[in-house]
Amino acid sequence: MTTTAAPLARRAPDTLTAPPQPADQHPVAVYLGRLAPGSRRTMRQALNTIASLLTNGHHDAIALDWATLRYQHTTVVRPMLAERYAPATANKMLAALRGTLKEAWRLGQLDAERYHRAVDLPAVRGTRLPRGRALSSGELRALFAVCAADHSPAGARDAALLAVLYGTGLRRSEAVALDLADYQLETGALTTRSGKGNQARVGYARGGAQAALAAWLRWRGTAEGPLFWPINKAGRLTQRRLTDQAVLVILRKRAAQAGVAPFSPHDLRRSFISHLLDAGADISTVQQLAGHANVGTTARYDRRGEANKREAAGLLHIPYLAAA
């Protein structure tokens, strides 16, 4: 922790502690309640980090009294986040801070002048190399191969889950939120009703993805409810929704079996976007399929690698003549 934050940290346990509040009066609860389910986890973690920085680890977001924050507090938080995180991450965390303080103002806990001073923070500037990676075609084949070699229901489910994450580019929170009613067998259409920003969209499972879903549904059956179910070690299906964490565990298990380098669920989304662009799909169409609000976000997901850059650089003619 920087020395500028130390005085705040020492007095924070006494001056920045929130009294118990009902959820509809707590600015953090109200702010998070406005977000899509997939964003709540990220922003809750951001607010917990900010609360910890302000109180030297004494309090989380719920225990912090956000209405007592002033410009001197928030202006200390900004450089601390800039030091620890990539600019995009730091700015996302500052957005969570501003959003929570706005709810404190809306709830009448913070007057307008103090609110505007506290949120008057410039964005963190700079860029970093993009996170994550796109999986190669060989890695994808290896993952589907280990699922095919598993003749239990888990093998069929995991292949279908991989097919949906890679073949439609869904976020894992969107995939686990799917119900059977969201999938049209005839067309392969998958309707996402709880996308980021609370925006619904339609994607399409085609070819192998459609076949993988058909194989899973032969095990799952036609009962209403979640599309993907948990399966215990005995191979018994439980009619309830998978969790986000369960998706991560499944992918890690299959990656280890396939000898594939570790990857995140979001890397399958990056692969979906990168491979579509590489195949010549129009970026605006990819943007719509990915559910991005603007095309710039879609471009940032492009992980087609250095080969494309080398090929592009080779298009230039350099009129260099070696000395005789």
N, C-alpha and C positions, 0 to 999 in steps of 0.2 A: 504494500500500500504506500502511496506517495505521501510525503510529509505534509502536503497541503490538506490532505483529507484527515489527518490524524486528529486535529481538534474536533472535527465533526464526529469522528468515530467515538471519541472518548465521552462526549456528552450525549450521543444518540440514544443509548439505552434509557435515559431519563426523559429526554425532550422529544424523541421521535417515535415513541411507543404509542400505538393506537389502542384506545379502550375497546372492549368487545362491541362489535357492531353487527346488526342483522345484515344478511347478504344484500338486500335491496338498498342498503345505505352505505355499503363498503365500496369505495371507488374501484378497487381492483376487481371485485366480483361483478360489478356492473359493467366494467370495461370488457372483461373476458367474456361475459354473457353476450356481448354484441358480436363476437367473432365466430367464424366457422369452427367446428370441432377440431379440424386439423391445425388451425392456427393457435388455438388456446394453449396447447402444450408448449409451443415455442415461446409465446409471449409471457406465459406464466413463469417459465424458466428465466426469461429476460428480466422480469420484475423482481424475481427472487435474487438474481445476481446484483441488480442495482440496490436493493434493500440491504444485501450483505455488504456491499462496498460502503454504503453510507453508515452502517452500524458496526463495522469491523467484525462482521460475521455473527452479530448478536441476534438479528431478526430476519425473518423472511418477508415476503410481500404482504402477507395478511397481518403480520404484527406491526408493520411500519405505519405510522400515521402520516399518510401522504399529504394531508391538508396542511401540515406544518412545514412542508418543504418550501424553501425560498430560492431565489436566484443564486445565492451563495452556495446552496447545496447542489443544484443541478449543474452549475458551471464547473463544479469540481468533478462531477460524475462524467461529464463528456470526455475530457482528456484521459481519464482512467479507462474508459471503454475503448478509446482510440488506440491506447497503448496495447491493450490485450486482445483486440479482435480486428478482423478484416473490416474495411470501411463499410461494406454492405451490411455486415452483421451488427456493427456498432450503430449504424443509422436505424436499423430495425429495432434495436433495443431502445434507442432514443424515441422512436415512434411509440413504443409501449409506454415509456415514461410520459410523453406528452398526452397520450390517450387517457392514461389513468388520472393525470392532473386535470384534464378537461372534465372527466366525470366528477372529480371532487368539486370543481367549480359548478357544474350542473346541479349537483346535489346540495348546493348552498354551503359547502364546507370551506370554500376558498373564494375570496373576493376576486373580482375581475382583474384589478390592477396587479395583484400578486401572482395570479395565474399567468397573465401575459408576460410578466417579467421572468417567471420561472421557466416558461417554455421557449423563451427567446434565445434559442441555441442554434448556431450554424451547423450545417451538416458536416460530417467527417469526410474529408476529401481523400482521394487516392484510389488506387486500384490494386488488386492482388491477382495472381494467377488463379483461374477458376478452380473450385473444388470439384472433387468427384471425377469420374471417368465414364467412358462408354465401353461396354463389354464388346469383345471381338465376336465374330460369327462362330469361331471355334469354341470360345467359352460358352456361348449360348447352346451350341450343339451338345457340349459336355453336360451342361446342367439338365437339359431335357432328356439326355440319355440315361442319367442316373435315376431320374424320375420314372422313365419307362421300364427300367430294370427292377423297380420296386412294384410288385404286382398287388400290393395292398391298397386299400382306399387312400392312404396317405400319398402314395405315388401318383395317383390320378389327381388328387386335390392339388398337390404341389405343382404338378405340370400345368394345371389350369390356372393356378395363381400366378405362376411365372408368365404364362401366356397373356394373361390380362395385364399384368404390370408392364411387360415389355411390348405386347402387341397393341395396347391401347394407351399406354403412357399414363395410366392413373397413378395418383399418389397412393401410398399404402392406406391412408385413412379413408380415401375414397373407395378403394377396393374392398375393404372390410365392411364398409357401409352399404355395399350393394345387396339388394334382395333378389330372390329368384324372379320376382315380377319385373325387375329392371332389365332383364335379359330377354330379347326376342330370338327364339330359336331359328325362325325362318330367315331373318335378315342379319343376325349377328349383332344387332344394335344393343349397346349397353348405355343405359341412362344413368348418369351421375346426378343425384339430386342434392348432394351435400358437398359441393365443390368449394374450393377456397373462395372467400368473398361471397359465400352463399349463392353461387351461380350454378345453375344446372346446365348440363351439356350432354350431347350424345356422341359416343364413339362407336367403333365397329370392330368386333372380333371376326377376323376373316381367316380363311385358310386353316393353318395349323392351330391357331388360337380357337377357332370355332370347333375344330375336332377335339382339342384338349378339353374344352368345356363340356362337350357331349359325353366324353369318357367319364368325366367327374360326375355328371348328372346321372349316369347309370348307377353309380354308387349312392349318390345323395338322394335321388328320388325327386318327386314333384311336390313335396310338402312346402307350404308357404314359409316365408322367413328368409333369413340371411342366405346369400349364395354360397358362402364358404363357412364350413363348420369345423370345430376342433375335432381331433381324432386322438383317442388315448393310446397307450402302448399296446393294448390288446387289440387295436384296430377297430374299436367301437366308436361310431359317430355320435356326437352330442349336438342336438339341435339348438345351437346358440351361435352367437356371432364371434368370429375371431377377433383378437385384440391386435392393435398396432405392434405390440411387442412380440406377439406370436409370429407375425409375418417376418420380423427380423430374425427370430430363432430359426424359422423354417429355411430362410435363404442362407443363413450361415451353415446350417447342417448340409444342405445340398451343395454349397460351394466347397465345403471340406471333402465331401464324397467325390466330387467331380475334379478335384485338384485345381480349382479355379481360385485365383487370388481374391481376398476378401473384397466385398462390394456392399454398398448400401441399397436399400429398396429404391432410393431416389436415383441411383445410378442406372437402374432399368429405365426410368423415365428419361434420363439423359441419353441413354442408348436409343430409345424410341425416337426422340427428336433428331439426334445426330444421323441415324441411319435413314430416316425419312428424307432429310435434307440431302444426304449423300446420294439417295436414289433419284433425286430430281424433283421431289415434291415441292410445291410452292410454299414459301415460308408463311404466308398468311393462312393457308389451309392448315399447316402444322400448328400455327398459333391457336386456331380454333379447336383443333383436336386436343391440344395440351391444356386448353382452358386458361391461357394467359391473357391478361388484360391488355397488354401491348406487345408488339412484335419485337421490341428491344429485349424483353425478357426471354423470348424464345431464342433469339440469337445468342444470348449468354449461355444457353444450355448446349450449344453446339460443341461437341467433343470429337470432331472428325480427325483431329490429330495433326501432327507436323507434316505428314505426307502431302496433305492438301496445300500447305504453305509452300513446301518445296516445289510442288508442281506449278503453283501460281508464279513463284519467283522465276521459274524456268521459262515463262512466257516472254520475259524481257530479253531483248537483244542487246548485248553489251559489245560495242564495236572496238574490242581490244585486239590489237595485233602484236604478237610476240616479236621481240627484237630478232632480226636476222642473225 
